[in-house]
């Protein structure tokens, strides 16, 4: 007996996610952010290093970052270049963890271009991990608690 189409689709999606492929999420649910390239990086047509290279971006190239996943970020550069994908390790986006996590910047490793020590509140080498988000939430609530809970 052959597995149903739904079962095969679910198995394919699980395999794709385990291999680091970006999930089929709705683009545009989070507003894009400005960022920059931290090291010379090719921009690919698909989130796959075997796909067509659209352009090679020099260091400090301004980007519009639409969404990121553990290995890839969907970006565009200026008006001339179509949307494409670059490795997340070559992307930096300013902001706090609360701003970056919805965009997909979580668990940013020390080796990645987007890592900043001010985002790694517990100094474990991973910025915007769950512990950092909790500490950031407590830090932002501290002034309210010091005033006796009044806003």
C-alpha positions as CSV (number, residue, x, y, z in Angstrom):
1,X,0.0,0.0,0.0
2,X,1.3,3.5,-0.9
3,X,1.5,6.2,1.7
4,X,-1.0,9.0,1.3
5,X,0.0,12.3,-0.3
6,X,-0.4,14.1,3.0
7,X,1.9,11.7,4.8
8,X,4.5,11.9,2.0
9,X,4.3,15.8,2.1
10,X,4.7,15.8,5.9
11,X,7.7,13.5,5.7
12,X,9.3,15.7,3.0
13,X,8.8,18.9,5.0
14,X,10.3,17.3,8.1
15,X,13.3,16.1,6.1
16,X,13.8,19.6,4.6
17,X,13.6,21.2,8.1
18,X,16.1,18.8,9.6
19,X,18.5,19.5,6.7
20,X,18.5,23.3,7.5
21,X,16.2,24.3,4.7
22,X,14.0,27.3,5.5
23,X,10.4,26.5,6.3
24,X,7.7,27.4,4.0
25,X,6.6,30.4,6.1
26,X,4.6,33.3,4.9
27,X,7.0,36.1,3.8
28,X,6.1,39.6,5.0
29,X,4.7,38.7,8.4
30,X,7.5,40.7,10.0
31,X,8.5,44.0,8.5
32,X,11.9,44.0,6.8
33,X,14.9,45.5,8.5
34,X,18.0,47.2,7.4
35,X,21.3,45.4,7.8
36,X,24.7,45.0,6.2
37,X,27.1,42.4,4.9
38,X,29.9,41.7,7.4
39,X,32.1,39.6,5.0
40,X,32.3,39.3,1.2
41,X,29.4,37.0,0.4
42,X,27.6,35.7,-2.7
43,X,23.9,36.3,-3.0
44,X,22.2,33.2,-4.3
45,X,18.9,32.8,-6.1
46,X,17.8,30.0,-3.7
47,X,18.9,29.1,-0.2
48,X,21.4,26.6,-1.6
49,X,25.1,27.1,-2.3
50,X,24.6,25.1,-5.6
51,X,22.0,27.6,-6.9
52,X,22.8,30.5,-9.3
53,X,24.8,33.4,-7.8
54,X,23.1,36.7,-8.4
55,X,25.9,38.9,-7.3
56,X,28.9,38.9,-4.9
57,X,28.4,41.5,-2.2
58,X,31.4,43.4,-0.8
59,X,31.8,44.1,2.9
60,X,29.5,46.8,4.4
61,X,27.0,46.6,1.6
62,X,23.6,47.8,2.9
63,X,20.9,45.1,2.8
64,X,17.2,44.9,3.3
65,X,16.6,41.7,5.4
66,X,13.2,40.1,5.0
67,X,13.6,36.9,7.1
68,X,16.4,34.6,8.4
69,X,16.7,31.0,9.3
70,X,19.5,29.1,11.0
71,X,21.7,29.2,7.9
72,X,20.2,31.6,5.4
73,X,18.7,35.1,5.2
74,X,16.5,36.4,2.4
75,X,17.7,39.8,1.4
76,X,17.7,42.4,-1.3
77,X,20.3,45.0,-2.3
78,X,19.2,48.3,-3.7
79,X,16.7,48.4,-6.5
80,X,18.7,46.7,-9.2
81,X,19.1,43.2,-7.6
82,X,16.2,40.9,-7.0
83,X,15.6,39.2,-3.7
84,X,18.1,36.5,-3.0
85,X,19.7,34.5,-0.2
86,X,23.0,34.9,1.6
87,X,24.5,32.9,4.5
88,X,23.3,34.3,7.8
89,X,26.9,34.3,9.1
90,X,27.5,37.2,6.7
91,X,24.6,39.4,7.9
92,X,24.4,41.9,10.7
93,X,21.2,43.7,11.7
94,X,21.1,46.3,14.4
95,X,18.5,46.2,17.2
96,X,17.6,44.4,20.4
97,X,16.9,40.7,20.6
98,X,13.1,41.4,20.9
99,X,13.4,43.1,17.5
100,X,15.7,40.5,15.9
101,X,14.2,37.2,17.0
102,X,10.9,37.7,15.0
103,X,13.1,38.3,11.9
104,X,14.8,35.0,12.5
105,X,18.0,36.1,14.3
106,X,18.1,33.9,17.3
107,X,20.9,31.8,18.7
108,X,23.4,33.9,16.8
109,X,26.8,32.3,17.4
110,X,30.0,34.2,18.3
111,X,31.5,33.2,14.8
112,X,28.7,34.9,12.9
113,X,28.9,38.5,11.6
114,X,25.7,39.5,13.4
115,X,26.9,38.5,16.9
116,X,27.3,41.4,19.3
117,X,28.3,41.0,23.0
118,X,25.6,43.4,24.1
119,X,23.0,40.9,22.8
120,X,24.6,38.0,24.6
121,X,23.6,38.9,28.2
122,X,24.6,35.6,29.7
123,X,28.0,35.6,27.8
124,X,27.6,32.0,26.6
125,X,28.6,32.7,23.0
126,X,25.1,32.7,21.6
127,X,23.3,36.0,21.3
128,X,19.5,36.2,21.4
129,X,19.1,32.6,22.8
130,X,16.1,32.0,25.2
131,X,18.1,32.9,28.3
132,X,19.1,36.3,26.7
133,X,15.5,37.0,25.8
134,X,14.4,36.3,29.4
135,X,17.2,38.5,30.8
136,X,16.2,41.3,28.3
137,X,12.6,41.1,29.4
138,X,13.6,41.3,33.1
139,X,16.0,44.2,32.4
140,X,13.2,46.2,30.7
141,X,10.8,45.4,33.5
142,X,13.3,46.5,36.2
143,X,12.6,50.3,36.0
144,X,8.8,49.6,36.4
145,X,9.4,47.4,39.4
146,X,11.8,50.0,41.0
147,X,9.0,52.6,40.7
148,X,6.6,50.3,42.5
149,X,4.8,48.9,39.5
150,X,3.5,52.3,38.2
151,X,4.0,53.1,34.5
